[in-house]
Amino acid sequence: MTHIPGIVITGASGRMGQMLIKTVTDSDQARLVGVVERTGHDWIGQDVGVAMGSAALGVTVTEDPLEAFAQAQAVIDFTAPEVTLEFAALAAQARCVHVIGTTGMSDEQIAALEPASRHAVIVRAGNMSLGVNLLVQLTKKVAAALDEDFDIEVIEGHHHHKVDAPSGTALMLGEAAAEGRGVDLAEVSDRGRDGITGARKRGDIGFHAIRGGDIVGEHDVLFAAPGERIVLRHLATDRAIFARGALKAALWGQGKPPGQYDMVDVLGL
């Protein structure tokens, strides 16, 4: 058992946290060795299985991330940008693989991961699913094949609890389209139009966010030209796909040299 990588899950009480805990405990390739929650959370000190309303798992919820990370070979982190930066420094100190599924990180926050990546493996992606990462590659290829006669729009939908927009996945798709076109996304991005906006600017990449109900994740990339449209689509119906992808990333990162990686690296796409 000891050769099987030990995994710590942060944000244990959240929907993704609980899904990650279930995914790791169901796996024969990894061990759950720690779970972390914010200071003052009512799960602190409880067995995480009991806190989740099921059988005890023999792992106590802690508010001390470094203590938990010191026992692990990988940390899977779907929390908030500021918290993720703190965890990155601690994971690097513990020489853990740090898998980051946190979305809503600014360019400055992403750049701030660089010091930690000099000492440990960081795998960061706006979306951990195989299907989405295939969609990213397809988007890049289609954008490269079509000229600016085809307008590009990225439309995404998520549950009403999601706090950031556009989603990290939508931004991944926009970046892929911009890369395919050979342009800088920051210069052509057009976000959520409202009011008298004037005609659409040729070459822009548009983003639109839908929030409602319990939508797990829906992403369309629309290429629209006079007389024809191409739509690339991914629909997620179960967030377990993200948990499985994150665990795959944590296992893949074992033994890799320090640095920043993404799911394209993990999947060999």
C-alpha positions as semicolon CSV with decimal commas, in nm:
position;residue;x (nm);y (nm);z (nm)
1;M;0,000;0,000;0,000
2;T;0,279;0,247;0,080
3;H;0,395;0,268;-0,284
4;I;0,051;0,396;-0,386
5;P;0,055;0,779;-0,397
6;G;-0,112;0,953;-0,104
7;I;-0,353;1,229;-0,203
8;V;-0,475;1,533;-0,007
9;I;-0,802;1,700;-0,106
10;T;-0,853;2,068;-0,025
11;G;-1,194;2,233;0,008
12;A;-1,324;1,900;0,130
13;S;-1,683;2,005;0,202
14;G;-1,754;2,152;-0,141
15;R;-1,926;1,962;-0,419
16;M;-1,600;1,903;-0,605
17;G;-1,418;1,828;-0,280
18;Q;-1,662;1,553;-0,190
19;M;-1,654;1,414;-0,544
20;L;-1,273;1,408;-0,534
21;I;-1,276;1,229;-0,198
22;K;-1,510;0,964;-0,338
23;T;-1,301;0,927;-0,655
24;V;-0,976;0,881;-0,462
25;T;-1,122;0,639;-0,207
26;D;-1,279;0,433;-0,488
27;S;-0,947;0,414;-0,674
28;D;-0,697;0,129;-0,638
29;Q;-0,419;0,359;-0,764
30;A;-0,423;0,621;-0,488
31;R;-0,479;0,662;-0,113
32;L;-0,664;0,941;0,064
33;V;-0,420;1,064;0,330
34;G;-0,557;1,408;0,414
35;V;-0,842;1,653;0,371
36;V;-0,825;2,025;0,436
37;E;-1,094;2,279;0,520
38;R;-1,080;2,647;0,612
39;T;-1,023;2,749;0,972
40;G;-1,343;2,742;1,176
41;H;-1,533;2,507;0,945
42;D;-1,757;2,267;1,138
43;W;-1,597;1,965;0,968
44;I;-1,262;2,034;1,137
45;G;-1,168;1,746;1,368
46;Q;-1,426;1,506;1,223
47;D;-1,362;1,192;1,022
48;V;-1,430;1,307;0,667
49;G;-1,645;1,005;0,586
50;V;-1,869;1,075;0,883
51;A;-1,879;1,447;0,797
52;M;-2,001;1,348;0,449
53;G;-2,277;1,139;0,602
54;S;-2,130;0,798;0,530
55;A;-1,892;0,544;0,683
56;A;-1,571;0,654;0,854
57;L;-1,266;0,670;0,626
58;G;-0,999;0,703;0,891
59;V;-0,898;1,051;0,772
60;T;-0,961;1,353;0,993
61;V;-1,041;1,693;0,845
62;T;-0,769;1,944;0,929
63;E;-0,721;2,319;0,902
64;D;-0,342;2,278;0,876
65;P;-0,254;2,229;0,507
66;L;0,122;2,192;0,555
67;E;0,076;1,911;0,805
68;A;-0,151;1,733;0,557
69;F;0,072;1,798;0,254
70;A;0,377;1,661;0,439
71;Q;0,212;1,316;0,437
72;A;0,120;1,321;0,070
73;Q;0,261;1,281;-0,279
74;A;-0,008;1,498;-0,440
75;V;-0,260;1,768;-0,356
76;I;-0,579;1,817;-0,559
77;D;-0,706;2,170;-0,526
78;F;-1,039;2,310;-0,650
79;T;-1,071;2,613;-0,421
80;A;-1,029;2,988;-0,479
81;P;-0,744;3,177;-0,648
82;E;-0,599;3,339;-0,335
83;V;-0,614;3,012;-0,143
84;T;-0,460;2,820;-0,431
85;L;-0,158;3,053;-0,431
86;E;-0,105;2,980;-0,060
87;F;-0,140;2,606;-0,123
88;A;0,108;2,624;-0,414
89;A;0,382;2,754;-0,186
90;L;0,307;2,488;0,077
91;A;0,286;2,206;-0,178
92;A;0,623;2,314;-0,319
93;Q;0,767;2,310;0,033
94;A;0,638;1,955;0,077
95;R;0,750;1,861;-0,279
96;C;0,396;1,744;-0,362
97;V;0,244;1,737;-0,708
98;H;-0,011;2,021;-0,701
99;V;-0,311;1,965;-0,928
100;I;-0,501;2,292;-0,970
101;G;-0,859;2,289;-1,095
102;T;-0,932;2,632;-0,945
103;T;-1,087;2,872;-1,196
104;G;-1,110;3,249;-1,205
105;M;-0,735;3,303;-1,163
106;S;-0,602;3,629;-1,309
107;D;-0,294;3,644;-1,531
108;E;-0,104;3,789;-1,235
109;Q;-0,210;3,502;-1,008
110;I;-0,112;3,244;-1,269
111;A;0,227;3,413;-1,305
112;A;0,265;3,400;-0,926
113;L;0,271;3,018;-0,946
114;E;0,613;3,031;-1,112
115;P;0,826;3,027;-0,792
116;A;0,646;2,717;-0,662
117;S;0,686;2,539;-0,998
118;R;1,065;2,562;-0,964
119;H;1,045;2,313;-0,677
120;A;0,743;2,096;-0,752
121;V;0,515;1,974;-1,028
122;I;0,210;2,192;-1,092
123;V;-0,063;2,065;-1,323
124;R;-0,313;2,343;-1,387
125;A;-0,611;2,337;-1,622
126;G;-0,935;2,527;-1,659
127;N;-1,100;2,190;-1,714
128;M;-0,978;1,842;-1,624
129;S;-1,198;1,634;-1,857
130;L;-1,063;1,436;-2,151
131;G;-1,350;1,547;-2,375
132;V;-1,297;1,917;-2,309
133;N;-0,926;1,894;-2,376
134;L;-0,998;1,722;-2,706
135;L;-1,243;2,005;-2,781
136;V;-0,966;2,257;-2,713
137;Q;-0,742;2,089;-2,970
138;L;-1,024;2,071;-3,226
139;T;-1,103;2,439;-3,170
140;K;-0,743;2,535;-3,242
141;K;-0,738;2,328;-3,563
142;V;-1,071;2,460;-3,692
143;A;-0,974;2,821;-3,615
144;A;-0,647;2,773;-3,801
145;A;-0,830;2,633;-4,103
146;L;-1,091;2,909;-4,131
147;D;-1,031;3,279;-4,200
148;E;-1,203;3,578;-4,042
149;D;-1,510;3,532;-4,264
150;F;-1,605;3,292;-3,983
151;D;-1,699;3,472;-3,662
152;I;-1,606;3,282;-3,345
153;E;-1,832;3,279;-3,039
154;V;-1,778;3,079;-2,718
155;I;-2,098;3,007;-2,525
156;E;-2,084;2,840;-2,184
157;G;-2,339;2,738;-1,922
158;H;-2,297;2,646;-1,554
159;H;-2,500;2,609;-1,234
160;H;-2,622;2,916;-1,048
161;H;-2,359;2,882;-0,775
162;K;-2,064;2,949;-1,008
163;V;-1,899;3,280;-0,919
164;D;-1,667;3,349;-1,216
165;A;-1,744;3,419;-1,581
166;P;-1,643;3,336;-1,845
167;S;-1,559;2,992;-1,715
168;G;-1,201;2,871;-1,714
169;T;-1,296;2,627;-1,988
170;A;-1,444;2,902;-2,204
171;L;-1,119;3,096;-2,170
172;M;-0,922;2,782;-2,265
173;L;-1,136;2,753;-2,577
174;G;-1,094;3,122;-2,656
175;E;-0,718;3,094;-2,616
176;A;-0,717;2,790;-2,846
177;A;-0,916;2,977;-3,111
178;A;-0,686;3,279;-3,085
179;E;-0,378;3,059;-3,109
180;G;-0,523;2,889;-3,416
181;R;-0,581;3,230;-3,572
182;G;-0,237;3,356;-3,468
183;V;-0,374;3,646;-3,264
184;D;-0,362;3,765;-2,901
185;L;-0,691;3,683;-2,725
186;A;-0,664;3,996;-2,509
187;E;-0,681;4,209;-2,824
188;V;-0,983;4,036;-2,983
189;S;-1,192;3,926;-2,682
190;D;-1,551;4,058;-2,678
191;R;-1,739;3,984;-2,355
192;G;-2,118;3,959;-2,305
193;R;-2,268;4,230;-2,523
194;D;-2,539;4,458;-2,388
195;G;-2,712;4,767;-2,526
196;I;-2,630;4,943;-2,852
197;T;-2,292;4,786;-2,920
198;G;-2,259;4,853;-3,290
199;A;-2,181;4,588;-3,548
200;R;-1,962;4,295;-3,457
201;K;-1,595;4,365;-3,522
202;R;-1,436;4,132;-3,776
203;G;-1,196;3,891;-3,612
204;D;-1,331;3,927;-3,257
205;I;-1,383;3,620;-3,037
206;G;-1,704;3,656;-2,836
207;F;-1,785;3,510;-2,495
208;H;-2,127;3,453;-2,339
209;A;-2,210;3,297;-2,000
210;I;-2,531;3,125;-1,892
211;R;-2,594;3,060;-1,522
212;G;-2,886;2,851;-1,402
213;G;-3,007;2,550;-1,209
214;D;-2,766;2,262;-1,170
215;I;-2,592;2,276;-1,511
216;V;-2,262;2,092;-1,462
217;G;-2,091;2,241;-1,765
218;E;-2,185;2,310;-2,128
219;H;-1,951;2,465;-2,385
220;D;-2,011;2,550;-2,749
221;V;-1,763;2,702;-2,993
222;L;-1,954;2,853;-3,282
223;F;-1,789;2,934;-3,616
224;A;-2,044;3,135;-3,815
225;A;-2,011;3,262;-4,172
226;P;-2,271;3,373;-4,427
227;G;-2,468;3,063;-4,522
228;E;-2,308;2,815;-4,283
229;R;-2,219;2,743;-3,920
230;I;-1,993;2,495;-3,748
231;V;-2,061;2,413;-3,382
232;L;-1,817;2,222;-3,161
233;R;-1,986;2,115;-2,836
234;H;-1,908;1,945;-2,508
235;L;-2,176;1,866;-2,249
236;A;-2,082;1,750;-1,900
237;T;-2,357;1,576;-1,705
238;D;-2,155;1,451;-1,407
239;R;-1,873;1,639;-1,231
240;A;-1,709;1,303;-1,166
241;I;-1,539;1,348;-1,504
242;F;-1,341;1,639;-1,358
243;A;-1,248;1,441;-1,049
244;R;-1,128;1,146;-1,257
245;G;-0,920;1,379;-1,473
246;A;-0,769;1,548;-1,169
247;L;-0,672;1,212;-1,018
248;K;-0,518;1,108;-1,350
249;A;-0,312;1,431;-1,341
250;A;-0,199;1,364;-0,983
251;L;-0,081;1,016;-1,077
252;W;0,083;1,133;-1,401
253;G;0,282;1,397;-1,214
254;Q;0,462;1,145;-0,994
255;G;0,833;1,146;-1,079
256;K;0,807;1,431;-1,330
257;P;1,059;1,717;-1,304
258;P;0,941;2,040;-1,139
259;G;0,752;2,274;-1,369
260;Q;0,411;2,381;-1,490
261;Y;0,205;2,137;-1,694
262;D;-0,151;2,113;-1,823
263;M;-0,395;1,840;-1,923
264;V;-0,260;1,838;-2,278
265;D;0,067;1,713;-2,127
266;V;-0,114;1,463;-1,904
267;L;-0,318;1,322;-2,191
268;G;-0,037;1,335;-2,445
269;L;-0,251;1,528;-2,694
